[in-house]
């Protein structure tokens, strides 16, 4: 099979450098913790292995970290549920919010949508985010 020669074009230079970029992980999770523990065990001195109390402490720390992560996600779910309940309780009530022109607008909340991360209220035909409401009146 013949090989053709490659000739450079006069006046042009094509140098391409590709650098692999790695974004650092900002959160510690169970997989990262276990990876560190396994690496530590693989690189330990066989003549003086890791103390069993150290290993138990590290696995306890892993379990605590996983429980804290679970607690955090439960708290987020609880907050989301509270926002949904609050939005539903406003249907049929007069609510106030600041309009696009900066004036305070008051109207009756007639519907709620849970499609996004923050419930959206329908107030006199306009969609208003729950977190932009500034007041609620009983009349």
N, CA, C and O atoms as CSV, one atom per row, in Angstrom:
chain,resi,resn,atom,element,x,y,z
A,1,UNK,N,N,0.843,-1.158,0.000
A,1,UNK,CA,C,0.000,0.000,0.000
A,1,UNK,C,C,0.894,1.228,0.000
A,1,UNK,O,O,1.735,1.388,0.885
A,2,UNK,N,N,0.717,2.099,-0.992
A,2,UNK,CA,C,1.570,3.282,-1.074
A,2,UNK,C,C,1.133,4.330,-0.051
A,2,UNK,O,O,-0.050,4.456,0.264
A,3,UNK,N,N,2.107,5.074,0.458
A,3,UNK,CA,C,1.852,6.145,1.409
A,3,UNK,C,C,2.159,7.456,0.724
A,3,UNK,O,O,3.273,7.673,0.247
A,4,UNK,N,N,1.164,8.334,0.674
A,4,UNK,CA,C,1.351,9.631,0.049
A,4,UNK,C,C,2.027,10.569,1.040
A,4,UNK,O,O,1.799,10.491,2.247
A,5,UNK,N,N,2.843,11.438,0.521
A,5,UNK,CA,C,3.506,12.404,1.398
A,5,UNK,C,C,2.555,13.555,1.696
A,5,UNK,O,O,1.673,13.884,0.904
A,6,UNK,N,N,2.759,14.139,2.835
A,6,UNK,CA,C,1.944,15.286,3.255
A,6,UNK,C,C,2.797,16.520,3.118
A,6,UNK,O,O,3.888,16.602,3.682
A,7,UNK,N,N,2.297,17.480,2.370
A,7,UNK,CA,C,3.060,18.710,2.202
A,7,UNK,C,C,2.380,19.831,2.953
A,7,UNK,O,O,1.153,19.935,2.966
A,8,UNK,N,N,3.175,20.655,3.568
A,8,UNK,CA,C,2.641,21.776,4.340
A,8,UNK,C,C,2.288,22.901,3.396
A,8,UNK,O,O,2.973,23.122,2.397
A,9,UNK,N,N,1.224,23.609,3.709
A,9,UNK,CA,C,0.816,24.765,2.927
A,9,UNK,C,C,1.677,25.930,3.384
A,9,UNK,O,O,1.848,26.149,4.583
A,10,UNK,N,N,2.209,26.665,2.444
A,10,UNK,CA,C,3.107,27.767,2.776
A,10,UNK,C,C,2.386,28.820,3.605
A,10,UNK,O,O,1.283,29.248,3.263
A,11,UNK,N,N,3.012,29.226,4.683
A,11,UNK,CA,C,2.472,30.307,5.499
A,11,UNK,C,C,1.429,29.869,6.516
A,11,UNK,O,O,0.926,30.704,7.267
A,12,UNK,N,N,1.093,28.600,6.564
A,12,UNK,CA,C,0.094,28.184,7.544
A,12,UNK,C,C,0.686,27.136,8.466
A,12,UNK,O,O,1.480,26.289,8.057
A,13,UNK,N,N,0.295,27.217,9.665
A,13,UNK,CA,C,0.745,26.252,10.652
A,13,UNK,C,C,-0.473,25.790,11.425
A,13,UNK,O,O,-1.229,26.601,11.962
A,14,UNK,N,N,-0.654,24.502,11.476
A,14,UNK,CA,C,-1.812,23.989,12.207
A,14,UNK,C,C,-1.313,23.168,13.385
A,14,UNK,O,O,-0.920,22.010,13.250
A,15,UNK,N,N,-1.343,23.795,14.515
A,15,UNK,CA,C,-0.975,23.104,15.738
A,15,UNK,C,C,-2.215,23.046,16.600
A,15,UNK,O,O,-2.816,24.073,16.917
A,16,UNK,N,N,-2.584,21.871,16.965
A,16,UNK,CA,C,-3.778,21.690,17.770
A,16,UNK,C,C,-3.406,20.991,19.059
A,16,UNK,O,O,-2.803,19.918,19.056
A,17,UNK,N,N,-3.771,21.608,20.143
A,17,UNK,CA,C,-3.511,21.003,21.437
A,17,UNK,C,C,-4.830,20.804,22.140
A,17,UNK,O,O,-5.601,21.746,22.322
A,18,UNK,N,N,-5.082,19.589,22.528
A,18,UNK,CA,C,-6.303,19.290,23.254
A,18,UNK,C,C,-5.922,18.942,24.683
A,18,UNK,O,O,-5.174,17.997,24.934
A,19,UNK,N,N,-6.444,19.713,25.597
A,19,UNK,CA,C,-6.175,19.462,27.003
A,19,UNK,C,C,-7.450,18.968,27.645
A,19,UNK,O,O,-8.501,19.602,27.549
A,20,UNK,N,N,-7.345,17.852,28.288
A,20,UNK,CA,C,-8.518,17.312,28.972
A,20,UNK,C,C,-8.781,18.156,30.205
A,20,UNK,O,O,-7.910,18.320,31.059
A,21,UNK,N,N,-9.968,18.678,30.288
A,21,UNK,CA,C,-10.326,19.476,31.454
A,21,UNK,C,C,-11.212,18.651,32.357
A,21,UNK,O,O,-12.128,17.963,31.906
A,22,UNK,N,N,-10.929,18.733,33.607
A,22,UNK,CA,C,-11.695,17.987,34.600
A,22,UNK,C,C,-12.264,18.989,35.575
A,22,UNK,O,O,-11.532,19.774,36.177
A,23,UNK,N,N,-13.548,18.960,35.722
A,23,UNK,CA,C,-14.154,19.861,36.691
A,23,UNK,C,C,-14.109,19.194,38.052
A,23,UNK,O,O,-14.534,18.049,38.205
A,24,UNK,N,N,-13.597,19.909,39.034
A,24,UNK,CA,C,-13.497,19.293,40.362
A,24,UNK,C,C,-14.868,19.070,40.971
A,24,UNK,O,O,-15.796,19.854,40.771
A,25,UNK,N,N,-14.970,17.990,41.712
A,25,UNK,CA,C,-16.218,17.643,42.373
A,25,UNK,C,C,-16.344,18.512,43.611
A,25,UNK,O,O,-15.439,18.546,44.445
A,26,UNK,N,N,-17.457,19.211,43.735
A,26,UNK,CA,C,-17.649,20.112,44.850
A,26,UNK,C,C,-18.293,19.445,46.059
A,26,UNK,O,O,-18.256,19.994,47.160
A,27,UNK,N,N,-18.877,18.279,45.869
A,27,UNK,CA,C,-19.549,17.588,46.961
A,27,UNK,C,C,-18.891,16.242,47.202
A,27,UNK,O,O,-18.444,15.573,46.271
A,28,UNK,N,N,-18.841,15.864,48.453
A,28,UNK,CA,C,-18.360,14.522,48.769
A,28,UNK,C,C,-19.567,13.612,48.832
A,28,UNK,O,O,-20.564,13.923,49.483
A,29,UNK,N,N,-19.468,12.493,48.154
A,29,UNK,CA,C,-20.542,11.514,48.223
A,29,UNK,C,C,-19.955,10.170,48.639
A,29,UNK,O,O,-18.743,10.043,48.812
A,30,UNK,N,N,-20.803,9.182,48.796
A,30,UNK,CA,C,-20.367,7.880,49.259
A,30,UNK,C,C,-19.348,7.234,48.343
A,30,UNK,O,O,-18.417,6.579,48.812
A,31,UNK,N,N,-19.516,7.414,47.021
A,31,UNK,CA,C,-18.588,6.791,46.066
A,31,UNK,C,C,-17.189,7.388,46.211
A,31,UNK,O,O,-16.199,6.657,46.184
A,32,UNK,N,N,-17.101,8.698,46.365
A,32,UNK,CA,C,-15.805,9.346,46.528
A,32,UNK,C,C,-15.151,8.894,47.835
A,32,UNK,O,O,-13.956,8.603,47.869
A,33,UNK,N,N,-15.933,8.838,48.895
A,33,UNK,CA,C,-15.416,8.419,50.191
A,33,UNK,C,C,-14.899,6.987,50.136
A,33,UNK,O,O,-13.818,6.695,50.649
A,34,UNK,N,N,-15.669,6.089,49.513
A,34,UNK,CA,C,-15.236,4.690,49.398
A,34,UNK,C,C,-13.993,4.578,48.519
A,34,UNK,O,O,-13.108,3.770,48.798
A,35,UNK,N,N,-13.922,5.378,47.468
A,35,UNK,CA,C,-12.756,5.379,46.598
A,35,UNK,C,C,-11.508,5.776,47.387
A,35,UNK,O,O,-10.452,5.163,47.232
A,36,UNK,N,N,-11.632,6.801,48.235
A,36,UNK,CA,C,-10.502,7.218,49.064
A,36,UNK,C,C,-10.107,6.124,50.055
A,36,UNK,O,O,-8.919,5.885,50.271
A,37,UNK,N,N,-11.084,5.463,50.653
A,37,UNK,CA,C,-10.805,4.403,51.614
A,37,UNK,C,C,-10.110,3.223,50.948
A,37,UNK,O,O,-9.147,2.684,51.493
A,38,UNK,N,N,-10.587,2.816,49.771
A,38,UNK,CA,C,-9.966,1.704,49.045
A,38,UNK,C,C,-8.545,2.069,48.632
A,38,UNK,O,O,-7.641,1.241,48.739
A,39,UNK,N,N,-8.337,3.296,48.161
A,39,UNK,CA,C,-6.992,3.738,47.784
A,39,UNK,C,C,-6.071,3.723,48.996
A,39,UNK,O,O,-4.912,3.320,48.896
A,40,UNK,N,N,-6.577,4.155,50.117
A,40,UNK,CA,C,-5.794,4.149,51.349
A,40,UNK,C,C,-5.415,2.718,51.742
A,40,UNK,O,O,-4.278,2.464,52.140
A,41,UNK,N,N,-6.359,1.794,51.633
A,41,UNK,CA,C,-6.080,0.398,51.975
A,41,UNK,C,C,-5.084,-0.233,51.002
A,41,UNK,O,O,-4.231,-1.020,51.412
A,42,UNK,N,N,-5.189,0.108,49.717
A,42,UNK,CA,C,-4.284,-0.456,48.723
A,42,UNK,C,C,-2.848,0.040,48.910
A,42,UNK,O,O,-1.898,-0.680,48.603
A,43,UNK,N,N,-2.695,1.239,49.402
A,43,UNK,CA,C,-1.367,1.839,49.521
A,43,UNK,C,C,-0.802,1.801,50.934
A,43,UNK,O,O,0.195,2.464,51.219
A,44,UNK,N,N,-1.419,1.045,51.809
A,44,UNK,CA,C,-0.904,0.984,53.178
A,44,UNK,C,C,0.323,0.068,53.249
A,44,UNK,O,O,0.531,-0.794,52.396
A,45,UNK,N,N,1.098,0.280,54.257
A,45,UNK,CA,C,2.285,-0.531,54.499
A,45,UNK,C,C,1.849,-1.889,55.051
A,45,UNK,O,O,1.208,-1.934,56.101
A,46,UNK,N,N,2.177,-2.995,54.378
A,46,UNK,CA,C,1.742,-4.311,54.855
A,46,UNK,C,C,2.292,-4.670,56.239
A,46,UNK,O,O,1.683,-5.445,56.976
A,47,UNK,N,N,3.441,-4.103,56.581
A,47,UNK,CA,C,4.022,-4.428,57.881
A,47,UNK,C,C,3.312,-3.719,59.026
A,47,UNK,O,O,3.417,-4.141,60.178
A,48,UNK,N,N,2.590,-2.643,58.719
A,48,UNK,CA,C,1.805,-1.961,59.762
A,48,UNK,C,C,0.456,-1.562,59.163
A,48,UNK,O,O,0.268,-0.415,58.757
A,49,UNK,N,N,-0.476,-2.504,59.110
A,49,UNK,CA,C,-1.784,-2.216,58.503
A,49,UNK,C,C,-2.576,-1.192,59.318
A,49,UNK,O,O,-2.256,-0.883,60.466
A,50,UNK,N,N,-3.611,-0.691,58.677
A,50,UNK,CA,C,-4.463,0.309,59.305
A,50,UNK,C,C,-5.100,-0.265,60.567
A,50,UNK,O,O,-5.516,-1.422,60.612
A,51,UNK,N,N,-5.158,0.572,61.568
A,51,UNK,CA,C,-5.795,0.183,62.820
A,51,UNK,C,C,-7.291,-0.026,62.575
A,51,UNK,O,O,-7.919,0.755,61.860
A,52,UNK,N,N,-7.856,-1.070,63.164
A,52,UNK,CA,C,-9.276,-1.358,62.938
A,52,UNK,C,C,-10.173,-0.254,63.480
A,52,UNK,O,O,-11.249,-0.018,62.930
A,53,UNK,N,N,-9.763,0.422,64.533
A,53,UNK,CA,C,-10.592,1.527,65.038
A,53,UNK,C,C,-10.620,2.679,64.050
A,53,UNK,O,O,-11.641,3.355,63.920
A,54,UNK,N,N,-9.515,2.915,63.351
A,54,UNK,CA,C,-9.511,3.954,62.311
A,54,UNK,C,C,-10.475,3.581,61.185
A,54,UNK,O,O,-11.219,4.428,60.692
A,55,UNK,N,N,-10.458,2.308,60.781
A,55,UNK,CA,C,-11.343,1.869,59.708
A,55,UNK,C,C,-12.809,1.997,60.137
A,55,UNK,O,O,-13.650,2.431,59.350
A,56,UNK,N,N,-13.111,1.625,61.367
A,56,UNK,CA,C,-14.482,1.747,61.863
A,56,UNK,C,C,-14.889,3.212,61.924
A,56,UNK,O,O,-16.018,3.561,61.580
A,57,UNK,N,N,-13.968,4.074,62.363
A,57,UNK,CA,C,-14.266,5.516,62.397
A,57,UNK,C,C,-14.572,6.043,61.003
A,57,UNK,O,O,-15.505,6.826,60.826
A,58,UNK,N,N,-13.792,5.620,60.013
A,58,UNK,CA,C,-14.008,6.107,58.655
A,58,UNK,C,C,-15.323,5.594,58.075
A,58,UNK,O,O,-16.030,6.345,57.402
A,59,UNK,N,N,-15.661,4.339,58.321
A,59,UNK,CA,C,-16.936,3.835,57.809
A,59,UNK,C,C,-18.115,4.478,58.550
A,59,UNK,O,O,-19.186,4.664,57.972
A,60,UNK,N,N,-17.918,4.811,59.815
A,60,UNK,CA,C,-18.961,5.535,60.554
A,60,UNK,C,C,-19.150,6.923,59.972
A,60,UNK,O,O,-20.279,7.396,59.839
A,61,UNK,N,N,-18.058,7.575,59.627
A,61,UNK,CA,C,-18.147,8.891,58.991
A,61,UNK,C,C,-18.882,8.805,57.656
A,61,UNK,O,O,-19.665,9.694,57.321
A,62,UNK,N,N,-18.633,7.734,56.889
A,62,UNK,CA,C,-19.333,7.525,55.625
A,62,UNK,C,C,-20.833,7.387,55.864
A,62,UNK,O,O,-21.639,7.998,55.162
A,63,UNK,N,N,-21.202,6.583,56.855
A,63,UNK,CA,C,-22.623,6.387,57.153
A,63,UNK,C,C,-23.271,7.694,57.596
A,63,UNK,O,O,-24.401,7.988,57.209
A,64,UNK,N,N,-22.569,8.472,58.399
A,64,UNK,CA,C,-23.112,9.767,58.848
A,64,UNK,C,C,-23.286,10.720,57.678
A,64,UNK,O,O,-24.289,11.430,57.598
A,65,UNK,N,N,-22.311,10.740,56.764
A,65,UNK,CA,C,-22.401,11.620,55.600
A,65,UNK,C,C,-23.593,11.237,54.729
A,65,UNK,O,O,-24.311,12.110,54.241
A,66,UNK,N,N,-23.806,9.945,54.532
A,66,UNK,CA,C,-24.939,9.502,53.711
A,66,UNK,C,C,-26.264,9.857,54.376
A,66,UNK,O,O,-27.217,10.232,53.692
A,67,UNK,N,N,-26.337,9.742,55.706
A,67,UNK,CA,C,-27.562,10.121,56.422
A,67,UNK,C,C,-27.809,11.622,56.323
A,67,UNK,O,O,-28.955,12.046,56.177
A,68,UNK,N,N,-26.751,12.435,56.400
A,68,UNK,CA,C,-26.907,13.882,56.260
A,68,UNK,C,C,-27.397,14.243,54.861
A,68,UNK,O,O,-28.237,15.129,54.705
A,69,UNK,N,N,-26.876,13.559,53.846
A,69,UNK,CA,C,-27.348,13.794,52.477
A,69,UNK,C,C,-28.818,13.423,52.349
A,69,UNK,O,O,-29.587,14.129,51.696
A,70,UNK,N,N,-29.208,12.320,52.968
A,70,UNK,CA,C,-30.601,11.892,52.951
A,70,UNK,C,C,-31.484,12.910,53.663
A,70,UNK,O,O,-32.570,13.241,53.187
A,71,UNK,N,N,-31.017,13.396,54.794
A,71,UNK,CA,C,-31.758,14.406,55.553
A,71,UNK,C,C,-31.916,15.695,54.748
A,71,UNK,O,O,-32.967,16.335,54.786
A,72,UNK,N,N,-30.872,16.068,54.025
A,72,UNK,CA,C,-30.930,17.272,53.188
A,72,UNK,C,C,-31.980,17.127,52.097
A,72,UNK,O,O,-32.757,18.052,51.861
A,73,UNK,N,N,-32.014,15.981,51.430
A,73,UNK,CA,C,-33.009,15.797,50.366
A,73,UNK,C,C,-34.416,15.729,50.945
A,73,UNK,O,O,-35.364,16.195,50.311
A,74,UNK,N,N,-34.572,15.156,52.142
A,74,UNK,CA,C,-35.882,15.113,52.792
A,74,UNK,C,C,-36.347,16.528,53.135
A,74,UNK,O,O,-37.521,16.855,52.961
A,75,UNK,N,N,-35.435,17.360,53.620
A,75,UNK,CA,C,-35.773,18.753,53.925
A,75,UNK,C,C,-36.204,19.519,52.686
A,75,UNK,O,O,-37.142,20.314,52.740
A,76,UNK,N,N,-35.528,19.286,51.578
A,76,UNK,CA,C,-35.888,19.943,50.319
A,76,UNK,C,C,-37.278,19.500,49.862
A,76,UNK,O,O,-38.078,20.321,49.412
A,77,UNK,N,N,-37.561,18.210,49.979
A,77,UNK,CA,C,-38.884,17.702,49.608
A,77,UNK,C,C,-39.963,18.281,50.511
A,77,UNK,O,O,-41.048,18.622,50.041
A,78,UNK,N,N,-39.673,18.395,51.810
A,78,UNK,CA,C,-40.638,18.970,52.751
A,78,UNK,C,C,-40.944,20.421,52.401
A,78,UNK,O,O,-42.101,20.842,52.430
A,79,UNK,N,N,-39.904,21.185,52.070
A,79,UNK,CA,C,-40.110,22.585,51.709
A,79,UNK,C,C,-40.962,22.701,50.451
A,79,UNK,O,O,-41.844,23.555,50.369
A,80,UNK,N,N,-40.697,21.845,49.477
A,80,UNK,CA,C,-41.484,21.853,48.243
A,80,UNK,C,C,-42.953,21.536,48.532
A,80,UNK,O,O,-43.849,22.169,47.974
A,81,UNK,N,N,-43.193,20.562,49.400
A,81,UNK,CA,C,-44.557,20.198,49.771
A,81,UNK,C,C,-45.250,21.355,50.503
A,81,UNK,O,O,-46.430,21.616,50.270
A,82,UNK,N,N,-44.527,22.041,51.380
A,82,UNK,CA,C,-45.102,23.183,52.087
A,82,UNK,C,C,-45.486,24.304,51.124
A,82,UNK,O,O,-46.521,24.947,51.302
A,83,UNK,N,N,-44.655,24.541,50.103
A,83,UNK,CA,C,-44.995,25.565,49.111
A,83,UNK,C,C,-46.256,25.177,48.348
A,83,UNK,O,O,-47.092,26.035,48.067
A,84,UNK,N,N,-46.404,23.913,48.012
A,84,UNK,CA,C,-47.603,23.451,47.297
A,84,UNK,C,C,-48.853,23.623,48.156
A,84,UNK,O,O,-49.894,24.060,47.665
A,85,UNK,N,N,-48.749,23.281,49.434
A,85,UNK,CA,C,-49.892,23.432,50.342
A,85,UNK,C,C,-50.255,24.910,50.489
A,85,UNK,O,O,-51.431,25.273,50.466
A,86,UNK,N,N,-49.239,25.755,50.639
A,86,UNK,CA,C,-49.485,27.190,50.778
A,86,UNK,C,C,-50.161,27.753,49.526
A,86,UNK,O,O,-51.087,28.558,49.625
A,87,UNK,N,N,-49.700,27.329,48.359
A,87,UNK,CA,C,-50.280,27.823,47.109
A,87,UNK,C,C,-51.735,27.379,46.986
A,87,UNK,O,O,-52.587,28.170,46.583
A,88,UNK,N,N,-52.025,26.138,47.324
A,88,UNK,CA,C,-53.394,25.632,47.220
A,88,UNK,C,C,-54.324,26.355,48.184
A,88,UNK,O,O,-55.498,26.559,47.875
A,89,UNK,N,N,-53.817,26.741,49.342
A,89,UNK,CA,C,-54.661,27.421,50.329
A,89,UNK,C,C,-55.010,28.858,49.921
A,89,UNK,O,O,-55.900,29.471,50.510
A,90,UNK,N,N,-54.317,29.389,48.925
A,90,UNK,CA,C,-54.574,30.762,48.483
A,90,UNK,C,C,-55.665,30.860,47.416
A,90,UNK,O,O,-56.101,31.967,47.099
A,91,UNK,N,N,-56.109,29.757,46.863
A,91,UNK,CA,C,-57.127,29.797,45.815
A,91,UNK,C,C,-58.416,30.393,46.384
A,91,UNK,O,O,-58.905,29.975,47.434
A,92,UNK,N,N,-58.952,31.385,45.658
A,92,UNK,CA,C,-60.176,32.064,46.068
A,92,UNK,C,C,-59.938,33.258,46.983
A,92,UNK,O,O,-60.887,33.939,47.371
A,93,UNK,N,N,-58.680,33.519,47.330
A,93,UNK,CA,C,-58.377,34.636,48.227
A,93,UNK,C,C,-57.769,35.790,47.442
A,93,UNK,O,O,-57.208,35.597,46.363
A,94,UNK,N,N,-57.887,37.000,48.001
A,94,UNK,CA,C,-57.255,38.172,47.396
A,94,UNK,C,C,-55.768,38.170,47.745
A,94,UNK,O,O,-55.390,38.065,48.912
A,95,UNK,N,N,-54.947,38.285,46.728
A,95,UNK,CA,C,-53.501,38.329,46.929
A,95,UNK,C,C,-52.931,39.571,46.268
A,95,UNK,O,O,-53.524,40.116,45.337
A,96,UNK,N,N,-51.785,40.014,46.749
A,96,UNK,CA,C,-51.102,41.181,46.186
A,96,UNK,C,C,-49.716,40.770,45.707
A,96,UNK,O,O,-49.078,39.884,46.277
A,97,UNK,N,N,-49.267,41.432,44.653
A,97,UNK,CA,C,-47.919,41.231,44.133
A,97,UNK,C,C,-47.493,42.489,43.414
A,97,UNK,O,O,-48.327,43.324,43.065
A,98,UNK,N,N,-46.197,42.629,43.190
A,98,UNK,CA,C,-45.677,43.787,42.477
A,98,UNK,C,C,-45.667,43.472,40.990
A,98,UNK,O,O,-45.063,42.492,40.555
A,99,UNK,N,N,-46.341,44.309,40.217
A,99,UNK,CA,C,-46.432,44.101,38.775
A,99,UNK,C,C,-45.142,44.459,38.072
A,99,UNK,O,O,-44.198,44.943,38.696
A,100,UNK,N,N,-45.102,44.221,36.768
A,100,UNK,CA,C,-43.913,44.493,35.966
A,100,UNK,C,C,-43.547,45.971,35.955
A,100,UNK,O,O,-42.376,46.325,35.819
A,101,UNK,N,N,-44.560,46.840,36.101
A,101,UNK,CA,C,-44.298,48.281,36.089
A,101,UNK,C,C,-43.957,48.827,37.469
A,101,UNK,O,O,-43.748,50.030,37.619
A,102,UNK,N,N,-43.895,47.950,38.496
A,102,UNK,CA,C,-43.518,48.377,39.836
A,102,UNK,C,C,-44.679,48.741,40.738
A,102,UNK,O,O,-44.470,49.069,41.906
A,103,UNK,N,N,-45.899,48.691,40.223
A,103,UNK,CA,C,-47.059,49.011,41.052
A,103,UNK,C,C,-47.584,47.745,41.713
A,103,UNK,O,O,-47.400,46.636,41.210
A,104,UNK,N,N,-48.241,47.934,42.850
A,104,UNK,CA,C,-48.813,46.779,43.539
A,104,UNK,C,C,-50.142,46.427,42.891
A,104,UNK,O,O,-51.001,47.284,42.684
A,105,UNK,N,N,-50.288,45.151,42.576
A,105,UNK,CA,C,-51.493,44.642,41.930
A,105,UNK,C,C,-52.181,43.693,42.910
A,105,UNK,O,O,-51.530,42.869,43.553
A,106,UNK,N,N,-53.506,43.820,43.015
A,106,UNK,CA,C,-54.286,42.946,43.880
A,106,UNK,C,C,-55.325,42.247,43.029
A,106,UNK,O,O,-55.941,42.863,42.159
A,107,UNK,N,N,-55.520,40.965,43.276
A,107,UNK,CA,C,-56.507,40.204,42.531
A,107,UNK,C,C,-56.826,38.910,43.246
A,107,UNK,O,O,-56.251,38.593,44.287
A,108,UNK,N,N,-57.760,38.167,42.663
A,108,UNK,CA,C,-58.185,36.901,43.252
A,108,UNK,C,C,-57.391,35.758,42.616
A,108,UNK,O,O,-57.324,35.638,41.392
A,109,UNK,N,N,-56.789,34.919,43.470
A,109,UNK,CA,C,-56.067,33.738,42.991
A,109,UNK,C,C,-57.092,32.679,42.611
A,109,UNK,O,O,-57.890,32.248,43.443
A,110,UNK,N,N,-57.064,32.261,41.342
A,110,UNK,CA,C,-58.082,31.329,40.871
A,110,UNK,C,C,-57.552,29.935,40.567
A,110,UNK,O,O,-58.337,28.990,40.494
A,111,UNK,N,N,-56.246,29.778,40.388
A,111,UNK,CA,C,-55.690,28.467,40.061
A,111,UNK,C,C,-54.225,28.433,40.460
A,111,UNK,O,O,-53.598,29.467,40.694
A,112,UNK,N,N,-53.703,27.232,40.532
A,112,UNK,CA,C,-52.286,27.047,40.845
A,112,UNK,C,C,-51.720,25.964,39.940
A,112,UNK,O,O,-52.395,24.982,39.631
A,113,UNK,N,N,-50.472,26.153,39.519
A,113,UNK,CA,C,-49.777,25.164,38.697
A,113,UNK,C,C,-48.509,24.727,39.432
A,113,UNK,O,O,-47.765,25.556,39.955
A,114,UNK,N,N,-48.279,23.422,39.463
A,114,UNK,CA,C,-47.092,22.874,40.123
A,114,UNK,C,C,-46.052,22.402,39.113
A,114,UNK,O,O,-45.198,21.583,39.453
A,115,UNK,N,N,-46.104,22.892,37.900
A,115,UNK,CA,C,-45.219,22.407,36.838
A,115,UNK,C,C,-43.753,22.732,37.097
A,115,UNK,O,O,-42.886,21.922,36.768
A,116,UNK,N,N,-43.449,23.886,37.675
A,116,UNK,CA,C,-42.060,24.276,37.910
A,116,UNK,C,C,-41.621,23.987,39.330
A,116,UNK,O,O,-42.324,23.324,40.093
A,117,UNK,N,N,-40.450,24.493,39.671
A,117,UNK,CA,C,-39.939,24.267,41.023
A,117,UNK,C,C,-40.663,25.121,42.053
A,117,UNK,O,O,-40.723,24.758,43.228
A,118,UNK,N,N,-41.217,26.262,41.618
A,118,UNK,CA,C,-42.007,27.134,42.494
A,118,UNK,C,C,-43.423,27.172,41.933
A,118,UNK,O,O,-43.596,27.414,40.739
A,119,UNK,N,N,-44.437,26.940,42.754
A,119,UNK,CA,C,-45.821,26.972,42.257
A,119,UNK,C,C,-46.158,28.317,41.611
A,119,UNK,O,O,-45.715,29.370,42.069
A,120,UNK,N,N,-46.952,28.261,40.536
A,120,UNK,CA,C,-47.377,29.450,39.811
A,120,UNK,C,C,-48.866,29.673,40.063
A,120,UNK,O,O,-49.679,28.779,39.827
A,121,UNK,N,N,-49.221,30.860,40.539
A,121,UNK,CA,C,-50.610,31.210,40.814
A,121,UNK,C,C,-51.196,31.945,39.612
A,121,UNK,O,O,-50.502,32.711,38.944
A,122,UNK,N,N,-52.474,31.707,39.343
A,122,UNK,CA,C,-53.184,32.494,38.344
A,122,UNK,C,C,-54.002,33.519,39.109
A,122,UNK,O,O,-54.924,33.170,39.847
A,123,UNK,N,N,-53.654,34.798,38.925
A,123,UNK,CA,C,-54.317,35.898,39.625
A,123,UNK,C,C,-54.951,36.805,38.573
A,123,UNK,O,O,-54.253,37.485,37.821
A,124,UNK,N,N,-56.281,36.804,38.531
A,124,UNK,CA,C,-57.034,37.575,37.538
A,124,UNK,C,C,-56.494,37.368,36.126
A,124,UNK,O,O,-56.332,38.323,35.367
A,125,UNK,N,N,-56.219,36.113,35.784
A,125,UNK,CA,C,-55.788,35.765,34.435
A,125,UNK,C,C,-54.299,35.878,34.187
A,125,UNK,O,O,-53.838,35.497,33.111
A,126,UNK,N,N,-53.525,36.385,35.138
A,126,UNK,CA,C,-52.078,36.507,34.961
A,126,UNK,C,C,-51.372,35.469,35.817
A,126,UNK,O,O,-51.813,35.161,36.924
A,127,UNK,N,N,-50.277,34.931,35.301
A,127,UNK,CA,C,-49.498,33.943,36.039
A,127,UNK,C,C,-48.465,34.653,36.898
A,127,UNK,O,O,-47.669,35.460,36.416
A,128,UNK,N,N,-48.502,34.327,38.198
A,128,UNK,CA,C,-47.611,34.954,39.165
A,128,UNK,C,C,-46.945,33.854,39.988
A,128,UNK,O,O,-47.613,32.927,40.446
A,129,UNK,N,N,-45.647,33.954,40.174
A,129,UNK,CA,C,-44.924,32.981,40.978
A,129,UNK,C,C,-45.277,33.169,42.457
A,129,UNK,O,O,-45.410,34.297,42.931
A,130,UNK,N,N,-45.427,32.070,43.171
A,130,UNK,CA,C,-45.801,32.123,44.583
A,130,UNK,C,C,-44.833,32.970,45.392
A,130,UNK,O,O,-45.258,33.691,46.295
A,131,UNK,N,N,-43.545,32.900,45.091
A,131,UNK,CA,C,-42.574,33.634,45.886
A,131,UNK,C,C,-42.547,35.129,45.597
A,131,UNK,O,O,-41.803,35.862,46.249
A,132,UNK,N,N,-43.349,35.604,44.625
A,132,UNK,CA,C,-43.416,37.041,44.389
A,132,UNK,C,C,-44.638,37.686,45.023
A,132,UNK,O,O,-44.793,38.906,44.968
A,133,UNK,N,N,-45.521,36.868,45.632
A,133,UNK,CA,C,-46.688,37.424,46.311
A,133,UNK,C,C,-46.221,38.222,47.518
A,133,UNK,O,O,-45.321,37.802,48.246
A,134,UNK,N,N,-46.846,39.384,47.722
A,134,UNK,CA,C,-46.442,40.234,48.848
A,134,UNK,C,C,-47.508,40.322,49.928
A,134,UNK,O,O,-47.229,40.827,51.015
A,135,UNK,N,N,-48.707,39.853,49.666
A,135,UNK,CA,C,-49.738,39.922,50.683
A,135,UNK,C,C,-50.947,39.074,50.359
A,135,UNK,O,O,-51.189,38.710,49.209
A,136,UNK,N,N,-51.709,38.766,51.414
A,136,UNK,CA,C,-52.944,37.986,51.277
A,136,UNK,C,C,-53.979,38.647,52.176
A,136,UNK,O,O,-53.690,38.988,53.322
A,137,UNK,N,N,-55.201,38.827,51.642
A,137,UNK,CA,C,-56.260,39.385,52.469
A,137,UNK,C,C,-57.458,38.420,52.479
A,137,UNK,O,O,-57.640,37.628,51.554
A,138,UNK,N,N,-58.250,38.500,53.521
A,138,UNK,CA,C,-59.351,37.565,53.689
A,138,UNK,C,C,-60.601,37.965,52.928
A,138,UNK,O,O,-61.469,37.123,52.696
A,139,UNK,N,N,-60.715,39.199,52.541
A,139,UNK,CA,C,-61.953,39.628,51.862
A,139,UNK,C,C,-61.918,39.418,50.385
A,139,UNK,O,O,-62.887,39.732,49.694
